[in-house]
C-alpha cells in the first residue's frame, strides 16, 4: 500500500493510502475531481500526528485535529505543496505570510471558482456513493472518466 497526496486547486491537500494511483484517484474523487489537481506519491517516510479533541462536537464522527507532521515530512511536503510559503524566512511578517498563502491558493490554476463548483458537484455525488465499497464502483464509471 502506498500513500498518495492530492494538492487541490484551492491549496488544500488530501492524503490517501491505496494500492495504485487509480485506486487513490477513486478515493480522492469522493472529495473532488482529482483530474483537476496535482497528485503524487508521498515521501517514503511519512508520519502525521492527530490529537483527540478535548471538547468534541457531538456531530463529529471522528473528533480529532491534525496536530503535526514529523519534521522530514513537513519539510518534504512544504517544499512540494507550498513552494512560495516554504521560501519565506521564519521571521517573515504576518502580511507577507498572508500574501504567500493567497498566492499558493491560485498559483497553479488561477480559477478557484471553477474548482469550487466541481468540488460541490463531486461531493454531492460522493455522499451518494459513500455507502458502497470501493470495489463496487462499476467499470462504466471508470470508462466515462477515462473518456473525459
N, C-alpha and C positions, 0 to 999 in steps of 0.2 A: 504494500500500500504506500502511495506517495502523497505528499502534501502539495496542493496547488493553491496559488494565490491569484485572486482576480482583483485588479485595480479598476474600479468603476470610473466612469467619466466625471463624476462629481467629486472625486478624490477619496471616497470611501474604499475600503478593501475588504474582501471576504476570504476565508480560508476553507478549503475542502480537502478531505482525505479520500482518495479514490484509487482504484487500480489502474486507471488510464485517464488521459486528458479528456476523452469523450465522456467518460463517466463523471468527471469533475464538472464538465460543461453542463451536464444534466442537473447536477446539484446546484450549480450557480444559476441555472435557468429558473429556479424557484424564487430567486431574488429579482433578476432582470436578465435580459438577453446578453450572454457573455460574448457574443459576436461583436458587441459594441464596446468591449472593454479589452484590457490588456491582461492576458492570463499567462502565468509562468509557474514553473516548479519552485517550491520553497527551497531555501538553502538546506543543505544536507543536515546540519544540526540546527534544531529549531525548538524553542520552548516558550510557552505562554503561561502566565500565572493568572488565575481568576480568584476573586475574593467573594466569599458568601456575604450577601448584603446583611447589614445589621438590622435594618428596618425594612424588610421586603414588602413590596406591593403585592397584595393577595392575587392580583391579576397576572403577575409574572409566573410563567410556567417554570422557569429556572432562575431563581433570584441571585444572580451573580453579576459582578462587574469585572471588566478587564483590569487587572492590577498592573502587570508589566510583562515585558519580553525579557529573555535573557540578553545579556549585553551583545553577544555575537549576532543574534537575530535582529536586535534593534539596529545595529549598525548596518548590516546587510540589507535589511528591508528599508530602512530610512533612505539609503542612497538609491535604491532601485525604485521605490514607490514615490518618494518625495525629494528629488534631487535639488530643487530650489530651496526647500526648508533645510536640507542637510548641509547646504553650502553656507548657511548663516553661522555666524560666530555665536558661541554660548552666551555672550553678553549682549546680544542684539536687542535693540529697543522693541518694546511691545508693538509699536506701529509697523516696524519692519517685519516682525513675525506675522502680523495680521495681513500685511501686503503679500508676503510669501504664500500664506495659506490661500488667499484669493487667486493668486497665480497658479497654484497647484490644482485648484478646482477646475481651471479652464485650460491648462497648458497643452494638453494633448488634443482636445477636441473643440473647445471653444463654444459648443452649443449645448449647454447643460439642459435647456428646456426640452430638447428632443429626447435626451436620455431620461429625463424625469417622466415624460409621457410614456416612454417604453417601459420604465420601471413600474409605473402604476398599472399598466395593462398586463404586464407579465405577473405582477404579484397577485392580481385577481385570478388569473389562470392558475397560478401555483397553489393558491389556497384550495382550489377545487381538486387538484391532484395530490395534495399532501397526504391524503389518507391512503393512497395506493403506494406500493413499494416501488423502488427504482427499477426493479427487474420487470415490472408490469407495463412500463411505458412501451407503447406499440411501435412497430417499425415504420408505420405510416408517418408518425410524428417526426421520427429521425429523417425520413426521406424528404419531408416537407422542409425541414430545417436545412438540410444539405443543399436543397434546390435554391434557397434564398441567399 
